[in-house]
């Protein structure tokens, strides 16, 4: 399993992913799930992946090839005119990869090779855009009502984002919010794990404004984790006490 979040705020895009993959409790590895390509001054394109590792690696390898394709190639990732077209091509590639893998593995392979992708980025002259791409190749785009996407193990970190998100928040607060969301997920599910990859993309920047790998020993993440746990304990103890002997109201 994995956990990835892409968030759109007024200032730009904030992305975070974990790096854990596992095929059982005794086979845990670290693999990068966030991949980015940019042409300074023109565009930046970033994807985060969740699902079958062989499938996602095949898709990333083919996307990497398309960043190096000649300019006259219509599906060259760095020459497509809009982020919408990038989403179309990425979705098509994901669907074809899953279909081919399932065919190669016969009926036993059905359902085992699914994957999903968060696509984020901006092309010069256009707005930053954020997409969620499904295994079937179709996708949806972030909007005012749906300003963030999650893939992988989403249920533990989602309530944190729903309660804390503000479109006008700073990049620093957005990163802090995502760290709390990831910390809650890490505490609840062993299939999600450090290190984490973080990327901040400022509007009209066309390259990563801030990029960092958050390791197990990262002092800020440790401080966030400890402070959040303490804040929850204090909030719990500040709630009104429940009593078994509370007088019943009569009518």
C-alpha positions in Angstrom: 0.0 0.0 0.0 1.0 3.6 -0.2 -0.2 7.1 0.6 0.1 10.1 -1.7 -1.6 13.6 -1.5 -1.8 16.4 -4.0 -3.3 19.7 -2.8 -4.1 22.8 -4.7 -4.1 26.2 -2.8 -4.1 29.7 -4.2 -0.4 30.0 -4.1 0.2 26.7 -6.1 0.5 23.0 -5.5 1.8 20.9 -2.6 2.5 17.2 -3.0 3.6 14.5 -0.6 4.1 10.8 -1.0 5.5 7.9 1.1 8.0 5.4 -0.2 7.1 2.1 1.3 6.2 -1.0 -0.7 5.6 -4.4 0.7 4.8 -8.0 -0.4 4.2 -9.3 3.0 5.4 -8.3 6.5 8.9 -9.7 5.8 9.4 -8.1 2.4 9.4 -4.3 2.8 11.3 -2.0 0.5 11.7 1.7 -0.3 10.7 2.9 -3.8 10.2 6.5 -5.0 6.6 7.2 -5.9 7.0 10.9 -6.9 8.5 11.7 -10.2 8.9 15.2 -11.8 10.0 16.7 -15.1 10.5 20.4 -15.8 11.6 22.9 -18.4 12.4 26.1 -16.4 10.3 29.0 -17.5 7.9 26.8 -19.5 6.5 23.9 -17.5 6.7 21.4 -14.7 4.9 18.0 -14.6 4.9 15.8 -11.5 3.2 12.4 -11.0 2.7 10.3 -7.9 1.7 6.7 -8.2 -0.1 4.0 -6.1 -0.8 0.4 -6.9 1.1 -2.5 -8.3 4.8 -1.6 -8.3 5.7 -3.3 -11.7 2.8 -1.5 -13.3 3.7 1.9 -11.9 7.3 1.5 -12.8 6.4 0.6 -16.4 4.3 3.7 -16.7 7.0 6.0 -15.2 9.6 4.5 -17.5 7.5 5.2 -20.6 6.7 8.7 -19.3 10.4 9.3 -18.9 11.0 8.2 -22.5 8.3 10.7 -23.6 10.2 13.5 -22.0 13.1 12.8 -24.3 11.0 12.3 -27.4 11.7 14.6 -30.4 9.7 17.8 -30.5 7.7 16.7 -33.6 6.3 13.7 -31.6 2.7 14.5 -30.8 2.8 12.6 -27.5 6.1 14.1 -26.3 5.4 14.9 -22.6 7.3 18.2 -22.7 5.6 19.4 -25.9 2.0 18.7 -25.2 0.1 22.0 -25.3 -2.0 21.7 -22.1 -2.0 19.8 -18.8 -5.3 18.3 -19.9 -3.6 16.7 -22.9 -0.8 15.5 -20.5 -3.6 13.9 -18.4 -5.1 12.3 -21.5 -1.8 10.7 -22.6 -0.9 9.6 -19.1 -4.3 8.0 -18.6 -4.1 6.3 -22.0 -0.6 5.0 -21.1 -1.8 3.7 -17.7 -4.8 1.9 -19.2 -2.7 0.3 -22.0 0.0 -0.8 -19.5 -2.6 -2.5 -17.2 -4.4 -4.1 -20.1 -1.1 -5.5 -21.6 0.1 -6.8 -18.2 -3.2 -8.6 -17.6 -3.1 -10.2 -21.0 0.4 -11.4 -20.5 -0.6 -12.9 -17.2 -3.9 -14.4 -18.3 -7.0 -14.5 -16.1 -5.0 -15.0 -12.9 -3.6 -11.5 -13.4 -6.9 -9.7 -13.5 -7.3 -7.2 -10.6 -3.6 -7.7 -9.5 -2.0 -5.0 -11.7 -4.2 -1.9 -11.0 -2.7 1.5 -10.3 -3.7 5.1 -9.9 -1.9 8.4 -10.5 -2.0 11.9 -9.2 -0.8 14.3 -11.9 0.1 17.9 -11.1 1.8 20.7 -12.8 1.6 23.9 -14.8 2.4 25.0 -18.4 3.3 28.6 -19.2 0.3 30.8 -19.8 -2.1 28.5 -18.0 -3.2 27.8 -14.4 -1.7 25.1 -12.2 -3.7 22.0 -12.5 -4.2 18.8 -10.5 -5.7 15.5 -11.7 -6.6 12.1 -10.4 -6.2 9.3 -13.0 -7.9 6.0 -12.5 -6.8 2.5 -13.7 -9.3 2.7 -16.6 -7.5 5.8 -17.9 -10.2 8.3 -17.2 -9.6 11.1 -14.7 -11.1 14.0 -12.8 -9.6 17.4 -12.1 -9.4 19.3 -8.8 -11.8 22.1 -8.3 -12.9 24.7 -5.8 -15.1 22.0 -4.2 -12.5 19.2 -4.5 -9.1 20.9 -3.9 -7.1 17.8 -3.0 -6.7 14.2 -4.1 -5.4 11.2 -2.2 -4.4 7.7 -3.5 -3.5 4.6 -1.6 -4.3 4.3 2.1 -6.5 7.4 2.3 -8.9 6.9 5.2 -6.7 7.8 8.2 -5.3 11.1 6.9 -8.4 12.4 5.1 -10.2 13.8 8.2 -7.1 15.9 9.1 -7.1 17.5 5.7 -10.8 18.1 5.7 -10.7 19.9 9.0 -7.5 21.9 8.4 -7.6 22.8 4.7 -7.9 26.5 3.7 -7.4 27.6 0.1 -5.7 30.8 1.2 -3.2 29.0 3.5 0.5 29.5 3.1 2.8 26.8 1.7 4.3 26.4 5.2 0.9 25.7 6.7 0.0 23.4 3.8 3.1 21.3 4.4 2.4 21.2 8.1 -1.1 20.0 7.5 0.1 17.2 5.2 2.7 16.2 7.7 0.0 15.7 10.3 -2.1 13.8 7.8 0.8 11.5 7.0 1.8 11.1 10.7 -1.8 9.9 11.5 -1.6 7.4 8.6 1.8 6.1 9.6 0.6 5.5 13.2 -2.5 3.6 11.9 -1.1 1.5 9.0 2.2 -0.3 8.7 2.0 -0.5 5.0 2.7 3.3 4.8 6.2 4.4 5.9 9.0 6.9 5.9 10.9 8.4 4.2 8.4 10.8 2.7 8.9 12.9 -0.5 7.7 16.5 -0.5 7.4 19.0 -3.4 6.0 22.5 -3.4 5.3 24.1 -6.8 4.6 27.9 -6.7 2.2 29.3 -9.2 4.1 30.5 -12.4 7.4 29.1 -11.0 7.7 26.2 -13.5 10.1 24.3 -11.2 10.0 22.9 -7.7 10.0 25.8 -5.2 10.9 23.4 -2.4 11.8 19.7 -2.6 12.8 17.5 0.3 13.0 13.9 1.4 11.8 13.5 5.0 13.8 10.8 6.7 13.0 8.9 10.0 15.4 11.2 11.9 13.9 14.5 10.5 13.7 16.8 13.6 10.7 18.8 12.3 8.6 15.8 11.4 9.4 14.3 14.8 8.4 17.5 16.5 5.1 17.6 14.5 4.4 14.0 15.5 5.0 14.6 19.2 3.2 17.9 19.3 0.1 16.5 17.5 -0.1 13.5 19.9 0.2 15.8 22.9 -2.4 18.3 21.4 -4.9 15.4 20.9 -4.4 14.2 24.5 -4.9 17.7 25.8 -8.0 18.2 23.7 -9.5 14.9 24.8 -9.0 15.7 28.5 -10.5 19.1 28.0 -13.8 17.7 26.8 -16.8 17.6 29.1 -16.9 14.5 31.3 -19.5 11.8 30.8 -21.4 10.6 33.8 -23.3 7.4 34.3 -25.4 9.2 37.0 -26.5 12.2 35.1 -30.1 13.0 36.0 -32.6 12.1 33.3 -34.9 14.8 31.9 -38.6 14.2 32.5 -41.4 15.5 30.4 
